[in-house]
Amino acid sequence: MDPNRVRVPDFREKKRRGDKIAMLTAYDATMARLLDAAGVDALLVGDSLGTVIMGQETTLSVTLDVMVHHTRAVSRGARRALVVADMPFLTFQVSVPDAVRNAGRLLQEGGAAAVKLEGGRPIVDVVKRLVDIGVPVMGHLGLRPQSVHQAGGYRKQATDPSAVDALLADAASLEDAGAFSIVLESIPADVARQVTSTVTVPTIGIGAGPDCDGQILVSYDMLGLFDEFVPPFVKQYARLAETVLAAAEDYAADVREGRFPLSPTPPVGAKPQR
Ligand code: KIV
């Protein structure tokens, strides 16, 4: 194993030292290799692939087989970054043995080092069992896209005092159950700061302000590839959608106008060019 590999205990150590954790999502080996080479600490194979890769409106139809498939690809591309795989809807809520088997596939077949589960107190028995048998768990609180229908849409969470109390109780229960970090999605910055100062495990924010112990973004959002909807908290570090569109337009025009391929057909026996 690469000695520079980021490991689960490094997360807690980073929080102790005050080093921020940089995470991005990844869904395939090529992108994983690039994001890894850029020094990103951890790659999440998010079930957001349901929307950004599969073109669906929600993440609910993402299956375990799909997650295993993409996790295997990301694991092949990542050398240093910790690979975390999302457990999709209904793969951990039905029973503890079911969750153990399903998480096991993400590690055994997908090569992930950890799994992420959406939810708090209602799933602590699952989190505890996974941790007890050696499966590192990342929690996910605040906006939980797998509960989009119950939430009535992708809205900011923990906006009233009772919801803040519930969130703090969920975070404490995940920490007690052994989760090694907790994603906080779409909650007010002051609430994220409160959670971050309350738990000893690192919080990873997305739309949760600057005071979490780390940040995560959906890579397709951050790279400006998924441009159908850009969440307000996203910073686009590139505009790859425009680049891809322009490149594909140029290519199609070149083919149609006879400008590509540039050279005459190579003589028989010549090495094929890519
Ligand atoms: O599925 C996903 O990409 C996620 C992140 C947004 C945290 O859960």
Residues whose N, C-alpha, C, O or C-beta is under 5 A from the ligand:
A	BS01	KIV	T25 G46 D47 S48 V183
